[in-house]
Amino acid sequence: MEIERKFLVDRLPEEVSACPGTPIQQAYLCREPVVRVRRQGERRVLTCKGTGLLAREEFEQELTETVYDRLLAKAEGGRLSKVRRRVPYGAHTIEVDVFDPPLAPLVLAEVEFPSEDEALAFQPPAWFGREVTYDPAYTNASLSERLPPSEAAPIRPGRYRHFKGREYEVLYTATHSETRELVVVYRALYGEYGVWVRPAAMWNELVTRDGVTRPRFTYIGEGE
């Protein structure tokens, strides 16, 4: 059971802005009921949520990288991305989500509770803004509907640099005949110049290494 209250934040205190953040990318396979895939740091999770706003059932299942990539490719609409900071507050922990464009400068603060009574008794800090717990427009599923499908960056032919340093050339994209999954056909620009295929969702994914988050592949120019 998930029990939480949610608030808008107009301006973050400096001590909150200084807290380390974890990048989150998530997308929705279904919004009614909510079926979501999320990558938070190196953790990949499938989440199913019941109905409700203050309290609702929640189920989570850890995913492998391969399964996550396949499910992400089938998600509806755009992919929501944000940075989450966890802030201790008395007996509770505030989760502050700073959303990336095009939802920026939206900032939401969420607090989870073990019971509805404790949730209703909670006194928010002064820097919290308007409460939106009961406003369905501020659920992440609703926010994701504001993102156009094109928010998943198009993959154009040309040269790309992998986050580990080596370079590749995208030849074209193609559609899997059975699953309808978009895949990238590319070749290595080193060694034997082997030709490979990779799911487009994985190509566009962000990766975190040594505490730095960056694209898995970065476009660097036209092909050879």
N, C-alpha and C positions, 0 to 999 in steps of 0.2 A: 504494500500500500504506500503510495506517495502522497504526503500531506505537505503542502507548501503555500506560502504567501509570496506575492510578487509585487514589486514596486518599480516605478520609473525613477531614474537618477538623472538629474539635470547637470550636476557637476560633481565629479569625484574628488574627495579630499586627497591631498598630496600623499598621505600615508597609504591610502588605498591604491592610488596610481603606481606607487613604488613596489607593490606586491608583485611577485613573479606571476606570470600568466601562462596558461596552457592553451594552445590553439585547438579549436574544435571545428570539424567539418561534419555536416549531417545533411541527410536528404530523406525523403519520405516515399515509401512504397505504397502507402495508403494513409489517408488522413481521417477517415471515419470507418472503423476505429483507427487510431494512430498506430502505424507500423513504421519504425524509423531505423535507419542505419547511421551510426555515428563513429567517427574516429576522433579520439581525444588523446593527444600525444601519440603514443604507440599502441594504445588500446583500441580495439574495434569491437563494437557491440551492436546487436540487434535488439531493439526495444519495442514492446507492445504495451499500449496504454489503454485503459478503459475510459468510460465517460466521466465527466466531472471537471471541476475547476480547482476548488480548494483541496479535495481529496479524490484520488482515483487509483484503481488497481494498476500495477506496473509489473512487467516481467522482462528480464534481461537475459540475453544469451551471448557469451563471448564468441567472436568470429575469427577465423583465420584471415590472413591478408587476401588469399585467393577468393574466398567466399564473399568477403566484404566488397571486393572489386566487382564481382559479378552482380551482387545485389545493387550496388551503387549505380551500375549502368542501367538498371531497370527502374530507377526512381522517377517519380513524377516531378516535373517542373525543375526549378533551379536548385542549387546547393547552397545551403546557409552556412556561413562561416563567421566565427567570432573568437574572441580571446576571453578565457575565464580566469578570474582571480578569486581565490578563497581567502576570506577575511574573518578571523576569530572575533566573536562578539558575545561576551559573557559565556553562557552555556551553549551557544549556538555558533554556527558557521554561516556567514553570508557568502553566497556565490554571486559575483558580479560579472555579468556578461557584457563585453564591449563589442558591438557588432561591426563587421567589416562592411564596406560599400557593397551594394547600394542602400543597405539599411542604416548605415552610419548617418548621423551621430547617435543612434539609439543605444541606450545603456539600460539594462534591467538588473535589478537585484532580487535574488530569490533566497528564501530561508526555508529549510525543511524541518519538520517537527515529528515527534513520535506519536502525537495525538492531536485531535481537533481542538480539544480544550486548551492545550498548550499553545497551539497556533493562534487561537483567538485572544489569548492573554498576552501575546507578544507585543512589546513596545518598541517600535522601530527607532533607529538612531535619527538624529536631526537631519542628516544629509540625504535621507530617503525622500523621494518626491511622492507623487500621487500613487495610491495603491491601485493595481490593475489585476488583482487576483481573479476577480469575477468578470473581467472583460475578455471574451474569447478572442478578440483581435490581437491580443498580446501573447497567445500561445505560440510556441515556435512553429507548430504546424501551420497556423494562420499566417505567420510572418513569412514562411517559405513560399506561400502562394503569391507574394509580391515580387518574387524573383522570376524573371523570364527564363525559359529553358536555355537561352543563349548564354546565361550566366556561367554555364559549363563551357569554358573557353574553347573556341573552335581550334582544330588542329590543322594547320596549313602545311603543305609540303615545304621542305627546306631543311636547313641544318639546325640541330639542337645539341645542347650540352647537357649531359647527365649530371646530377648533383655530385657524383663522385669524380667528375672531370673529363671523362671520355666523350667524344663527339659522334653523333649519328645523323643520318639523313632520312627524313620521312619521305617515302615515295608517294603514298596515297593512303586514304582510309577506305575501309570496306565494311560490309555488313555480313555477319555470320548467318548462313543460310537457314540454320535451325533455331537459334536463340534470338535472332535479330539484333544481337549485340554489336555495337560499333567497335571495330578493331583498327589498329594502326599497323601498317606494313612499312618497315624501315630497315635500313642497313647500317652496319657499323662502318665508321670511317677510319678503321685501323685494322691491322692483322689481315685476315682473309676476306674482309668486307662481307661478312655473312649477312643474310637477310633474315629478319625476325618478324614476329607478329605479337602484339601486346594489346590487351583491352584498353580502349580509349579512356575509360574511367581511371585506370591505373596510370596512364600517361599523364593525365591532368592533375593527378593527386599531389597534395603537399606532403613532404616528408620532414621529419625532425631528426637531426643528427648533431650530437655534441651541443645540444641546447639551442640549435638554430633551426628555424623552420623555413623551408624554401620549396619551390616547385621541383618535382622529380626531374622534369626536362624543361629547359629554357630555350626558347627560339633565339638563334643568333645570326640568321641570315639565309639567303637563298642557297639552294643546293649546288653541288659541284657541276 
